[in-house]
């Protein structure tokens, strides 16, 4: 198994920091059944955690790409601008994690968004709200599983961007509302949720066709 220890902190932060400014257009394409046949075993240790994050970023990047390729009726300029910015960030996150994993990366995942009505603003933004808050909880919960401090710094950088996404989507859904500040997604201390992979993956599973196995992650 190829080691990822050789990646420097500077290299990791360079790519993670790019999420705030780099605009990259792309589409996650289905892999025509290859991942269905092989499945996606995340692995253990830091490799498993990085693959776990990579799987979630694949899902988010694919979702926003699909939403912008199939704009809902009456999409406002601000809707499009924010969704496009989030899409670009998720693509950067996805590609950074794939590069960090190298040959240890799981295959491209096949996704299924048939439950989402892309013609409906409420459906698209509601799904985005779920994905972003799930992503924040996933990174928060996985932090304790990371051994390499460089990876922990990178994950902390990514989760801060995911939290901004969650806030932006909440504001689109519920402008000038207390719920836009995180009601329902933070605890009584004002802290975001933290969920382990065993709690996150079942929530993401309805949108992923590829069988994802995380037997060695809690």
matplotlib code that plots the C-alpha trace (Angstrom):
import matplotlib.pyplot as plt

x = [0.0, 1.4, 2.2, 0.7, 3.1, 5.3, 2.8, 4.0, 1.8, 2.6, 1.4, -1.8, -2.6, -1.9, -4.5, -7.0, -6.7, -7.4, -11.0, -11.7, -10.8, -10.2, -13.1, -13.0, -15.7, -16.2, -18.6, -18.5, -19.2, -20.6, -18.1, -20.4, -20.7, -17.1, -17.5, -20.6, -18.7, -15.7, -17.4, -15.4, -13.5, -12.4, -9.5, -8.2, -6.4, -5.7, -6.3, -9.8, -10.6, -9.4, -11.3, -14.4, -14.0, -13.3, -16.6, -18.6, -16.9, -17.6, -21.3, -21.5, -19.6, -21.9, -25.0, -24.1, -22.9, -26.2, -28.2, -26.5, -26.9, -30.6, -31.5, -34.8, -37.5, -37.0, -33.4, -32.2, -28.8, -27.9, -29.0, -26.9, -23.9, -23.9, -24.5, -21.7, -19.3, -20.2, -19.8, -16.4, -15.3, -16.5, -14.7, -11.5, -12.0, -12.8, -9.7, -7.4, -8.4, -8.0, -4.5, -3.6, -4.7, -3.0, -3.3, -5.1, -8.2, -11.5, -13.1, -15.3, -18.7, -21.9, -24.6, -28.4, -30.3, -33.6, -35.1, -34.3, -36.7, -34.2, -37.0, -37.9, -36.0, -37.2, -36.0, -32.6, -31.9, -33.3, -31.1, -28.1, -28.9, -28.9, -25.6, -23.7, -24.7, -24.0, -20.6, -19.8, -20.9, -18.8, -15.6, -16.1, -16.7, -13.7, -11.2, -10.6, -9.7, -6.9, -3.3, -1.3, -1.5, -1.1, -4.2, -6.0, -5.1, -6.3, -9.6, -10.1, -9.6, -12.1, -14.8, -14.6, -15.5, -18.3, -19.7, -19.8, -21.7, -24.2, -24.7, -25.1, -27.7, -29.6, -29.7, -31.1, -33.8, -34.7, -33.4, -33.5, -34.5, -32.9, -32.7, -30.2, -27.9, -27.9, -31.0, -31.6, -28.0, -26.1, -26.4, -27.4, -23.7, -23.7, -21.5, -22.0, -22.8, -20.1, -21.0, -18.8, -18.7, -21.1, -23.7, -23.0, -22.7, -26.2, -27.6, -25.6, -26.3, -29.6, -27.7, -24.8, -25.2, -21.7, -21.4, -19.2, -17.6, -16.2, -15.7, -12.6, -13.9, -16.1]
y = [0.0, 3.4, 5.6, 9.1, 10.3, 11.9, 14.7, 17.8, 20.1, 22.9, 20.8, 19.8, 23.4, 24.7, 22.6, 22.9, 26.7, 26.8, 25.9, 29.5, 31.0, 28.5, 28.0, 24.6, 23.3, 19.6, 16.7, 13.4, 10.8, 7.3, 4.5, 2.3, -0.4, -0.9, 0.4, -1.7, -4.8, -4.0, -2.0, 0.6, -0.5, 2.6, 0.9, 1.6, 4.3, 7.6, 6.1, 5.0, 8.4, 10.2, 7.8, 8.4, 12.1, 11.5, 9.6, 12.4, 15.0, 13.0, 12.9, 16.6, 17.6, 15.4, 16.9, 20.5, 19.7, 18.0, 20.9, 23.5, 21.4, 21.1, 24.5, 24.7, 27.1, 30.7, 30.2, 33.6, 35.0, 34.7, 31.1, 30.3, 32.2, 30.5, 27.0, 27.5, 28.6, 25.6, 23.3, 24.6, 24.2, 20.6, 19.8, 21.2, 19.2, 16.0, 16.4, 17.3, 14.1, 12.0, 13.4, 12.9, 9.2, 8.4, 4.7, 4.2, 6.2, 4.3, 4.3, 7.0, 6.4, 6.0, 8.3, 8.3, 11.5, 10.2, 11.2, 14.9, 17.0, 19.2, 21.3, 22.4, 25.0, 23.6, 20.1, 21.2, 23.6, 21.2, 18.4, 20.8, 21.7, 18.0, 17.3, 20.3, 19.7, 16.0, 16.9, 19.2, 16.5, 13.9, 15.9, 16.8, 13.2, 11.9, 14.3, 12.0, 9.1, 10.9, 10.2, 12.4, 16.0, 17.3, 15.6, 16.9, 20.5, 19.9, 18.4, 21.4, 23.7, 21.8, 21.6, 25.3, 25.7, 23.2, 25.1, 28.2, 26.3, 25.2, 28.7, 30.0, 27.4, 28.0, 31.7, 30.9, 28.7, 30.8, 34.4, 36.6, 33.6, 32.3, 29.0, 30.4, 30.6, 26.9, 26.0, 22.3, 21.6, 22.8, 21.8, 24.0, 25.1, 26.4, 23.6, 21.6, 18.0, 15.3, 11.9, 8.8, 7.1, 4.4, 7.1, 9.2, 6.6, 5.2, 8.7, 9.1, 5.6, 6.3, 8.6, 6.2, 3.2, 1.9, -0.4, 1.4, -0.7, 0.9, -2.2, -0.9, 2.5, 3.1]
z = [0.0, -1.0, 2.0, 2.1, 4.9, 2.3, 1.6, 3.2, 5.3, 2.9, -0.1, 1.8, 2.8, -0.6, -2.2, 0.6, 0.7, -3.0, -2.2, -1.2, -4.6, -7.3, -9.8, -11.5, -13.8, -13.9, -13.8, -12.0, -14.6, -13.8, -14.2, -16.1, -13.5, -12.6, -9.1, -8.7, -9.5, -7.3, -4.6, -2.6, 0.4, 2.3, 4.1, 7.6, 9.5, 7.8, 4.4, 5.4, 6.8, 3.7, 1.4, 3.6, 3.1, -0.6, -1.0, 0.6, -1.6, -4.7, -3.7, -3.1, -6.2, -8.4, -6.7, -7.4, -10.9, -11.7, -10.1, -12.2, -15.4, -14.7, -13.2, -11.4, -12.6, -11.6, -10.5, -9.4, -10.1, -6.4, -6.3, -9.3, -8.0, -4.6, -6.0, -8.6, -5.9, -3.7, -6.7, -7.4, -3.8, -3.6, -6.9, -5.4, -2.2, -4.2, -6.4, -3.5, -1.6, -4.7, -5.3, -1.6, -1.7, -5.0, -5.8, -2.4, -3.7, -4.0, -7.5, -8.8, -7.2, -9.1, -7.7, -7.7, -7.3, -8.5, -5.1, -5.8, -7.9, -9.7, -11.1, -7.6, -5.7, -2.4, -3.2, -4.5, -1.6, 0.9, -0.3, -0.3, 3.3, 4.3, 2.5, 3.9, 7.5, 7.1, 5.7, 8.7, 11.1, 9.2, 9.3, 13.0, 13.9, 11.8, 13.3, 16.3, 13.9, 12.1, 13.2, 10.9, 12.2, 8.6, 7.6, 10.7, 9.7, 6.1, 7.4, 9.7, 6.7, 4.6, 7.4, 7.9, 4.2, 4.5, 7.4, 5.3, 2.6, 5.2, 6.3, 2.7, 1.9, 5.1, 4.2, 0.7, 2.3, 5.3, 4.9, 7.9, 10.1, 13.3, 11.6, 9.1, 12.1, 12.5, 14.5, 14.4, 13.4, 16.4, 20.1, 23.1, 23.4, 19.8, 18.5, 15.3, 15.4, 15.2, 13.7, 13.2, 9.8, 10.9, 11.5, 8.4, 5.6, 6.1, 5.6, 2.4, 1.1, -0.6, -3.0, -3.7, -6.0, -5.4, -2.4, 0.1, 2.8, 5.9, 8.1, 9.8, 10.6, 13.7]

ax = plt.figure().add_subplot(projection="3d")
ax.plot(x, y, z, "-o")
ax.set_aspect("equal")
plt.show()
